[in-house]
Amino acid sequence: MNVLSADWVLPVSGPPIRDGAVAIEDSRIVAVGPTADLGKGRHFPDSAILPGLVNAHSHLEYAVYAGFGDPARDFSEWIGIHVERKQRLAFPDVVDIARLGAAECLASGITTVGDCSFSGAAAPACAELGLRGTVYLEMFGADPAKALERFEGLRSSVAGIFGDLVRLGVSPHAPYTASLDVYEACESLNLPIATHLSESASETEYLVGGTGPWGSFADMLVPPPGMTGIRLLADAGLLGSQVVAAHCVTVDPEEIRLLAASGTAVAHCPRSNAQLGCGVAPLRALIDGGVVVGLGTDSPASTPSFDMFEELRAAVYFARARERRPDAITAAEALELATLGSARALGLADEIGSLEPGKLADVTVLSLEGSPFLPWEDPAAAAVFGGSPARVLLTLVGGEVRYERGTSAWHELRQNGIRARTRLLSK
């Protein structure tokens, strides 16, 4: 039995434990409690032990796309640049980028991702680096037969990878890039589903009336359905507990009700929404409305990094600013969003997201040494407001060390990523 101990253990599903420990046997947690009961084992002073962070919405294969959202552009123009540059890469380049993305997630204390993958490259990347993931293969277009053909092609290209660590899912990209028929075809596969919904005002303007800045590249989109994406999918019976909807920035009370009633989860991505000028999602209203909400970083194409601690802080700051009150969301609530909330969103809460006996040993050890949060007052606040990838000491996935500060440099991965970014930026 392997025991890890620290000044605090934050189980998330229960109150913090001062001078706490987590006991691990094989791939699972067997006990959580005070060191007086479990012993110190491997002790981490000035540190906290957290559940592994769960990134509910990522794009690992865009790990080197940082800065593509600046200078400020309309969301539609940003997508055009993104698509054009992506075409400069071959599949091996994309796998190299996804490997780097997986490594950066592990270094950020992330143990699980819900990754929307255009090429399927996230699957081998997660498997090779030991990052738990649901890899949603992205589908586009108006023709369901072509979409299913694309799905089978992508799945066969990464055959043999999916299993306990890496699950297969499907992602009809968005209501403006995938027709209702394609959504129905994806739903027929009986797999976990992720999609992008209600991300921007421009999206809503196009879907409802076929107008706005997106009209300039309508040839890349499906015809507008005359209603918002949430209402479209709700009317067709395509929302449900198997669906993760990323963003949900421009939602009204009725759409929140539809999401909650159907069990559809929302992956909240506050930094991406802010950097692209899409707005601030109504986080408090979503939670209070009964929607399952997790936290996601999106991709470095719209957010500078896979840093979940920055995402945690953004979730708190933007919610408080939107509601104009400091109790709009607490640090403890934010930490739950990034762990158990995201695990619920991905349908994995029985196995991950909190430190409990019987669950998989997905664990992050976070140091606060040298920070202004010592001595400890509120360990959740210290983790949320003081955490960073540089303070992550150890990341375990299923009891296996997948990142340890000072020993996991990944120099080759970083060099391969730089080469791929150079290709992206070439004229």
N, C-alpha and C positions, 0 to 999 in steps of 0.2 A: 504493500500500500504506500502511495506517495502522498505526503502532506505538504501543503503550501500554507504559510501563515504571514500575516501582516498586521499593521496597526488596526486596520479595519477590513472587514469583509462586507460587501454590499450585495446581499442575495437578490435584491429587487423585489422578489416575491414576499419578502418579510423585512423587518427592521434591520438596520445596520448592526453589525456585531463588532464591538470594540475588542481588540486583541483576538482576532478571529482566525480561523483556519478552515481549509477545504481539504478533505481527504479524497483521493482518487485511486481507483483500482481499475486496471485495464483502461477502457475508454470512458468510464462513467464515474460520476460523483457518488461516493458512498456515505459521506457525512459532511455536515457543515455546522460549525459551532465554535465555542471559545477554545483557545489554545490550552486552557486548563484541562479540557476534556480530551482534545485530539492531539496535543503536543504541538511543538513548533515546526518540526520537520525542516524544510527549507524556508528560512525566514527572510522577509523583505522589510527592513525598517523604513519608516517614513513613507509607507506605501499603502495602497488599498487593492484588494482583490475584487474584481468585477466580473459579471458574466461577460463572455465574449460579445463584442458589439455586433449588431446585426444590421447590415446595410440593405435596406429594403428595395433600393433602386439604384443600380449602377450600370455603367457601360465600360467594362474593363478594357476593351479594345480601343478606347479613345484616351488612354492614359497619358499620351504625349501631345494631346491636342490643346494644351493649356494656352489661354490667351486668344482663342479664336472668337470670343465674344466681344473683344475690344479692338479698335475704338467702338463706341456705342453704335449699334445698328438695330434696325427693326428685326424682330424675331424671324420674319420671313427671309430677310437678307442673310441672316446668320445661318439659317438652314441651308441656303443655296451654297454658301462658302464651304460649309461642312461637307455637303455631298460632293462638291467638285474636288476638294482635296482628298477625300477618302478614296477616290478612284485612282490615285497615284500609287497606291500600295498593292503589292502582291500578298497572297494569303500568308506566306511565312513571315512577312513583315508584321501582319496583323497579330499573328500568334506571339511574336516577340513582344509587341506592345501589351497584349493581354497578360502575358507572364509578368511584365513589370507592374501592371495594374494590380494583379493578385498579390505580388510582393508588397506593394505599397499599402494595400488594405491590411495585410497581416501586421505590418509595421505600425499601423494606426490602431491596432487592437481589435480590428474587425476579424471575426471568425467565420461569418456567413454573409453571402451576398445573394440578392435577387437580381440577376444580371440579364439585361436585354442585349442580345448578341446578334449583330447583323450578319456575321460570317460564321458563327459557331466557334470562333477561336477561344472564347471564354471557357469552354468545356475542358480542352486539354490544359489550359493555363491553370484552372482551379485544381484539376487532378494532380498536376505535376508539383504545384506549390503546396498542396494540402489545405486549400481553402474550401470550406463547405460552400456549396452554391446550388441555387436553382437557376439554370441557364435557359432563358426564354428565347427561342429562335424567332427572329423577327420576320413578319410577313407583311407584304405590301400589295397594292393594286386592286383592281376591280374583279378579276377573274378568280373564282375559288379553286378551279382546277389547276391553274398555274401556281397559285399559292401553295396548294398541297404538294405539287410537284417540287416546288422550291424547298418546302419543309423536308420532304423525303431525301432530297439531295443533300441538304445540310446535315440531317441526322446521320445519313450514311457516311458522310465525310468525317464524322467524329464517333463512329460506331465503336462500341466496346468501352466507352469512357463512363457512361452513366451508370450509377449504382447508388450505394448508401451515401457517399460523400457528395456526389454531383448528380442532381436530379434534372430530368428533362422537362422543359416547359415550352410554351409557345406564346408569341407576342404579336397579335395583330397590332401594327404599330400605333395607329391613331385613326379616329374617324375621318380625318382628312386625307389619309394615305392608304387606307384599307376600307373597302366597301363593306356594307352590312353582310353581303354574301360571304365575304372572306372571314368576317368575324364568326359567322355561323359555321363555316368550315373548320375554323380553329377550335371552336367549342366542341365540335363533334369528335375531336381527338381525345377528349376526356383527360386532358393534361392541365396542370396549373397554367394560368393565363396572366400575363401582364400587358398593360396598354397605357398609352399616354392620353389623359383626358383633361379638358378644360384648363390648358396650360396658360393661355394668353387671351387677351381681348381680340387680337387679330384672328385667332382660331375661331372664336365664337362668331365674329362678324362674317367670316367666310362660310362656316357651316350653316348659319341661320339664313343668310341672304346672298351668299356668293359674292360679297363685296369686300372692300378693304384692300390692304397692301398685298394680300396673298393672291389676288387676282392676276398679278403679273407673272406668276409661275403656276397657273392653274393646270397646265399640261402635265405637271408632276403630281397632281392631286386627283382624288376621285371627285365626282360631282357632289356639290353640297346637298345634304339631305333635307335642309329647311328647318333643322332643329339642332340643339346642342348635342354633343356626343353622349352625355349622360342620359338625356331623355331618349335619344335614339336607341341606345342599348337597353335601357329599361323597358321601352315599349316592345322591343323584340325578345324580351326575356333573357338577355345575355349578360346581365349583371349577376353576381353571386359570390359565395364565399370562396370560390376558386379563383377569383379575379383580384388582382392588385392594380389599382388605378394610380398612376404617378401624377403628381402635381395637384390637380383640383384647386386651382387658384381662383378661377372665375366661376364660382358656384353660388347658387341662390338657396334659400331655405328649403324649397321643394326638392331641389337636387340633393341636398344633404339628407333629406328624409328618404329619398330613393336609394341612396348609397347605404344608409343604415338598415333599411328594411330588407334589402337584398343580401346583406352581409358582405358587400364589396369593401375591400380594404383600400386605404389611401396611403401611398408613400409620399410623405411630405418632404420636399426638397427646397428649403428656404433660401440657401445661397444661390442655387441655380436660378430660381424664380426672380431673385433680386438682381443678379448680375445681368440677366437678359431683359430686365425692365418689365417682366411679366406681372409683377405685383406681389402681394403678401397673401398667402392662403389663410382662410379664416380658421386657424388651428383650434382655437377655443370652441368655436361653434361646431366644428366637426366632432371633437371629443364629446362635448356636451350633448350633441345630437345622437350619440350612440354609434358613431362610425369607428371601426377598427383603424387605428392610425399607427404607422411606423415611420421611421426616419430614413431618408436616403441621401446620398451625396450627389446623385446623378453622375455626370462625367466631367473630367477636366476640360472638355470642350466648352462647357458652360459654367464650370466651377473650378477653381484653380487646383483642387486636390481631392484625394479620397480621405481627407482628414475629418473623421467623425466628431472629434472634439470641437472643431470649428463649426460643424453642422449643429451640434448640440447648442452651442452658444447662440448661433443665429436663430435657432428655433425659439429660444427663450427671448432674445432681444426683440425679434420681429413680432412675436405674439404680444409682448408687453407694450410695444409701441402701437400696434394696431388697436389693442383694447384700451390703451391709455391707462393702464393700471399695473402695478408691480406684481400682483398676485395672479396675473393672467395665466401663467404657467410657472411652476416651481422647478428648481433644479432636479429634485427627485422625480417629478413627472417627466421631465425631458429625458432623464436617464432611462426611465421605463420605456419611453418611445423608442429609444435606440437599442433596446435589448428585447424585453418581453413583448412590447408593442409590435416591433418589426417581426419578431418570431410568429406572433399571431397572424400578422398580415400575410406571411409566407406559408401559413398552415403548418408551422413547425414548433408551436409552443409546448407540445407535449415532450419535446426532446431538447430544446435549447431555450435561451433567453433569460434564464434565471439560474441561480446556484441552489440546486435542490438535490437531495439524494435520489438516485435513479436516472437523472438527466445526464446527457452527454457532457463530458468534461471539456467544454468550450469556455476558456478562462483567459482573462486579461489581468496582468499585474501592472499597476500604474504607480509610479513614484511621484511624490510631491516634494522630494528633497530640494531644498533651496528655493522653494516657492513661498509666496506671501501667505499661503494657506496653512502653514505650520506655525505654532501648534494647531491641531485640529479643533474645529468648532462644529462644522456640519460636513461630514465626509462626502455627501452627495454634491453639495455645492463646491467643495474643493475639487472633486473629480470633474465636474462639468465646466467650471470656470477656470480651473487651473491645469486641466489635462491637455496633452498634446502628443503627437507621435514621438517626439523626442523624449517624453517621459514614460513611454511604454517600455517596461523591462522584459516582459515575457508574454507570449501569446500561445496558448495551447488550443488545439483542435482535436477533439476526441482523445484528450489526454496526451497527445503528442506535441512536443515543442515544434512550432512552425515558425516562430520568430523569437530571437533573444538578442537584446541590445548588446552590441559589441562583437557578436559572432555572425550575424546575418547581414552581410554587406551587399551581396548580389551585384558585384561589379559588372559581370558580363551582361546581366539583364539590363543594367542601366546604359551600358554602351550600345547594346542593340536597340534600345529605345531611342537613344540620341540619333542613331543612324536612320531609323524609321522617320523620326520627326524631320530630319533634314530632307528626306524625300517628299514629305508632305508639303514643306515650304518651298520646294523647288518650283521654278516657273516653267 
